[in-house]
Amino acid sequence: MSATATRTAYRDALVARMATDPAAVCLDTDTGLFSGVDFGDAAARYLNLGIAEHTLMGVAAGMAASGWRPYVNTMAAFAGARALEAVKIDIAYNALPVRVMATHAGVSAGHLGPTHHALEDLAVMRALPNMTVVVPADADSTVALLAQVAELPGPAYVRLGRKPTPSLPDGAPPPVLGTIQRLRAGEEVVLVAAGPLPVLAALGAAEALAAEDGLDAGVLHAHTLKPFDAETLVAATGRARLVVTVEEHWPAGGLGSAVAEELAERAPRPLLRIAMPDRFVDVVGGQEHIVAENGITPAGVAARVRARLTATDLS
């Protein structure tokens, strides 16, 4: 099983796209992900604005309104907070084709502390009209989804990690923007996950629940949080004793909220939401360490599911 960072996959895919799409421009904020020479003959369409995220979004909006297709690069903590007003007013309000490529999402910048954590970005971006919100779970899904995002007429927010994470298992259907991807069949307990480490935790938990508890556990990859694929969610959870969401985000506004909203309106089911605790992370450390400390591991997720099934009559 290979391991490549989703931001690395994005970098390579954008370099290739810049060579074939004369309208594509790369706007950077000292992320260190690119240098102009990466783009060869397209180097003039790479602009580094420095650490100026709000300005970045305004420039991108102006260029998009002039016919360019900007890909803007910044850390997720700044895209969803420092630059939010410009994302809302300049980009989303005008439905402009700007792709906000947000790296270091979740606690993947855990070594830099809470100022660089992004645990609210999905809630913020989901709330904006016209915005498509995408969370790839590995390098291959990043490349596949980016190709589809590139064709959108409006804006998109793409959440990327920092360090390499393992690929999803072979055999998964190709990811289709706006459609939930079924990674493992199972109807008794259905785990819905987004992001590299949560999806891997959900898959590992499902295997453990099947092998050790005899549960028919399925896994859905919800890589597109907006628009959300409610039809597949409802169809896949129709027989579920318990629906479980797993995400690297605070509880409010992310994947768990999206699933809760859709099920509450269409087909209520018992729901367990596994997310980062509703507090600032006061531990400085690596991403895997921080998410593991908060139970987002195969064993941690399986234990939460067993506890919920045991504590509640969900037959």
C-alpha positions in Angstrom: 0.0 0.0 0.0 1.7 3.2 -1.2 1.7 6.4 0.8 1.6 9.9 -0.8 0.4 13.2 0.7 -2.8 14.5 -0.9 -1.1 17.9 -1.2 1.8 16.3 -3.2 -0.7 14.6 -5.5 -2.4 18.0 -6.0 0.9 19.7 -6.7 1.8 17.2 -9.4 -1.7 17.3 -10.9 -1.7 21.1 -11.1 1.7 21.2 -12.8 0.3 18.9 -15.5 -2.9 20.9 -15.8 -1.1 24.2 -16.1 0.7 22.8 -19.2 -2.5 22.0 -21.0 -5.0 24.7 -19.7 -3.9 28.2 -20.7 -6.5 29.7 -18.4 -5.2 28.0 -15.3 -3.2 30.2 -12.9 -1.5 29.2 -9.6 -1.7 31.8 -6.8 0.5 31.0 -3.8 1.1 32.3 -0.3 4.6 31.2 0.6 3.3 27.6 1.2 6.6 26.1 -0.2 4.6 23.7 -2.3 5.6 25.3 -5.6 8.2 27.3 -7.3 7.8 29.0 -10.6 10.3 26.6 -12.3 7.9 23.7 -11.6 5.6 25.0 -14.3 8.1 25.2 -17.2 6.6 27.2 -20.1 3.6 28.2 -17.8 5.8 29.7 -15.1 4.5 33.2 -15.9 1.1 32.0 -14.6 2.5 31.2 -11.1 2.3 34.2 -8.7 3.5 34.1 -5.1 1.7 36.8 -3.1 3.4 36.1 0.1 1.6 35.6 3.4 -1.5 37.6 2.4 -4.4 35.2 2.4 -7.2 37.8 2.3 -5.5 39.6 -0.6 -5.0 36.2 -2.3 -8.7 35.6 -2.4 -9.5 39.1 -3.7 -6.8 38.7 -6.5 -8.2 35.3 -7.4 -11.7 36.6 -7.6 -10.6 39.5 -9.9 -8.7 37.1 -12.2 -11.6 34.6 -12.3 -14.0 37.4 -13.3 -11.5 38.2 -16.1 -11.6 34.8 -17.5 -8.8 33.0 -15.6 -9.3 29.8 -13.6 -7.3 30.4 -10.4 -6.0 27.7 -8.1 -5.2 29.4 -4.8 -2.9 27.7 -2.2 -2.9 28.4 1.5 -3.2 26.6 4.8 -6.7 25.5 5.7 -6.5 27.4 9.0 -6.2 30.6 7.1 -8.5 29.9 4.2 -11.4 29.2 6.6 -10.7 32.0 9.0 -8.3 34.8 8.1 -9.5 35.0 4.5 -13.1 34.1 5.1 -14.6 37.5 4.3 -13.0 37.6 0.8 -14.0 33.9 0.2 -17.6 34.8 1.0 -18.0 38.2 -0.6 -15.5 38.2 -3.5 -15.7 34.5 -4.5 -18.8 32.7 -3.3 -21.2 35.6 -3.6 -20.2 36.0 -7.3 -20.0 32.3 -7.9 -16.6 32.6 -9.5 -14.5 29.6 -10.6 -11.8 29.8 -7.9 -10.4 26.6 -6.5 -9.3 27.1 -2.9 -6.7 24.4 -2.3 -6.3 24.2 1.5 -3.3 22.3 2.8 -2.4 21.3 6.4 -6.1 20.6 7.2 -7.4 19.1 10.5 -4.4 18.7 12.8 -1.9 17.9 10.1 0.0 21.0 11.3 -0.2 19.7 14.8 3.5 20.5 15.4 2.6 24.2 15.1 -0.2 24.3 17.7 -3.8 25.5 17.7 -3.2 28.6 15.6 -2.5 26.3 12.6 -5.2 23.7 13.3 -8.2 23.7 10.9 -11.1 22.0 12.7 -13.8 24.4 11.7 -13.1 24.9 8.0 -15.6 22.4 6.7 -18.4 24.0 8.8 -17.5 27.4 7.4 -17.3 26.4 3.8 -20.4 24.2 3.9 -22.3 27.3 5.0 -21.4 29.4 2.0 -23.9 29.3 -1.0 -22.4 28.3 -4.3 -19.4 26.5 -2.7 -18.5 22.9 -3.5 -16.6 21.3 -0.6 -14.3 18.3 -1.2 -12.2 16.2 1.1 -10.1 13.6 -0.7 -8.9 10.6 1.3 -5.8 9.6 -0.6 -3.6 10.6 -3.5 -5.6 8.9 -6.2 -8.9 10.3 -5.1 -7.2 13.8 -5.0 -6.2 13.5 -8.6 -9.6 12.1 -9.7 -11.6 14.7 -7.8 -9.4 17.6 -8.8 -10.0 16.8 -12.5 -13.8 17.0 -11.8 -13.5 20.2 -9.7 -11.6 21.8 -12.5 -14.7 21.6 -14.7 -17.1 23.3 -12.2 -18.5 26.7 -13.2 -18.4 28.0 -9.6 -16.0 27.9 -6.6 -14.7 24.9 -4.7 -12.9 24.3 -1.4 -10.6 21.3 -1.5 -9.2 20.1 1.9 -5.8 18.5 1.8 -3.4 17.0 4.3 0.3 17.6 4.9 2.2 14.3 5.2 1.9 11.1 3.3 -1.0 8.8 4.2 -1.7 5.3 2.9 -3.8 4.7 -0.2 -7.3 3.4 0.0 -7.7 -0.3 -0.6 -7.8 -1.5 -4.2 -11.1 -2.2 -5.7 -13.0 0.9 -4.7 -15.1 2.5 -7.5 -13.7 5.7 -8.9 -14.7 8.7 -6.9 -17.4 10.8 -8.6 -17.9 14.4 -7.3 -21.1 14.7 -5.3 -21.6 10.9 -5.0 -20.8 8.9 -1.9 -18.3 6.2 -2.6 -19.0 2.7 -1.1 -15.7 1.3 0.2 -17.0 -1.8 2.1 -20.4 -3.5 1.8 -22.4 -3.9 5.0 -25.8 -2.8 6.3 -26.0 -3.5 10.1 -23.5 -0.8 11.1 -22.7 1.9 8.5 -19.6 4.0 9.0 -19.4 7.3 7.0 -16.0 8.9 6.9 -14.2 11.8 5.3 -10.4 12.5 5.2 -7.4 10.2 5.0 -7.0 9.1 8.7 -10.8 8.9 9.5 -11.5 6.8 6.4 -8.7 4.4 7.3 -9.9 4.3 10.9 -13.4 3.5 9.7 -12.2 0.7 7.4 -10.1 -0.8 10.2 -13.0 -0.6 12.6 -15.4 -2.2 10.2 -13.0 -5.1 9.7 -12.6 -5.6 13.5 -16.4 -5.4 14.1 -17.0 -8.0 11.4 -14.2 -10.3 12.6 -14.6 -10.0 16.3 -18.3 -9.2 16.8 -19.9 -10.7 13.8 -21.4 -7.4 12.7 -22.2 -6.6 9.1 -20.3 -3.3 8.9 -20.1 -1.2 5.8 -18.0 1.9 5.0 -19.0 4.9 2.9 -16.4 7.5 1.8 -18.1 10.9 1.8 -15.5 12.9 -0.1 -18.0 15.6 -1.1 -19.6 17.4 1.8 -21.4 19.9 -0.4 -23.4 19.1 -2.4 -24.1 16.1 -0.1 -25.3 12.8 -1.6 -28.3 12.3 0.6 -29.9 9.7 -1.7 -27.0 7.3 -1.4 -26.8 7.9 2.3 -30.4 7.1 2.9 -30.3 4.0 0.6 -27.2 2.6 2.3 -28.4 3.1 5.8 -32.0 1.8 5.5 -31.3 -1.4 7.4 -28.7 0.1 9.8 -28.9 -0.4 13.6 -26.4 2.4 13.9 -24.9 5.0 11.6 -21.4 6.2 12.6 -19.6 9.3 11.3 -15.8 9.7 11.6 -14.0 12.9 10.9 -11.0 15.1 11.8 -13.1 18.2 12.5 -14.9 19.7 15.5 -18.4 18.2 16.0 -20.3 21.3 14.8 -20.8 21.8 11.1 -18.7 19.0 9.5 -19.5 15.6 8.2 -21.4 14.5 11.3 -23.6 17.5 11.0 -24.2 16.9 7.3 -25.3 13.3 7.9 -27.4 14.2 10.9 -29.2 16.9 8.9 -30.0 14.6 6.0 -31.1 11.7 8.1 -33.2 13.8 10.4 -35.1 15.2 7.4 -35.4 12.1 5.3 -35.0 8.9 7.3 -34.0 9.1 11.0 -31.5 6.5 12.2 -29.6 6.1 15.4 -26.4 8.1 14.9 -23.0 8.1 16.6 -20.7 11.1 15.7 -17.0 10.6 16.2 -15.0 13.8 15.8 -12.4 15.8 17.5 -13.5 17.0 20.9 -15.2 20.4 21.2 -12.1 22.1 22.6 -8.8 23.5 21.4 -6.1 20.9 21.1 -3.4 21.7 23.7 -1.0 19.1 22.7 1.8 19.9 20.2 2.6 16.8 18.2 2.2 14.9 15.0 -1.2 14.4 13.3 -1.4 10.7 13.8 -0.6 11.1 17.5 -3.2 13.8 18.1 -6.0 12.0 16.3 -5.2 8.7 18.0 -5.3 10.5 21.4 -8.8 11.5 20.5 -10.0 8.0 19.5 -9.8 8.3 15.7 -8.2 4.9 15.2 -9.6 1.5 14.1 -9.6 0.3 17.7 -11.0 3.6 19.0 -13.8 3.7 16.6 -14.7 0.0 17.1 -14.8 0.6 20.8 -17.2 3.5 20.5 -19.5 1.5 18.3 -19.5 -1.5 20.7 -20.2 0.8 23.6 -23.1 2.5 21.8 -24.6 -0.8 20.7 -24.3 -2.2 24.2 -25.6 0.9 26.0 -28.6 1.4 23.8 -31.3 -1.0 22.5 -30.7 -0.6 18.8 -32.1 -3.9 17.7 
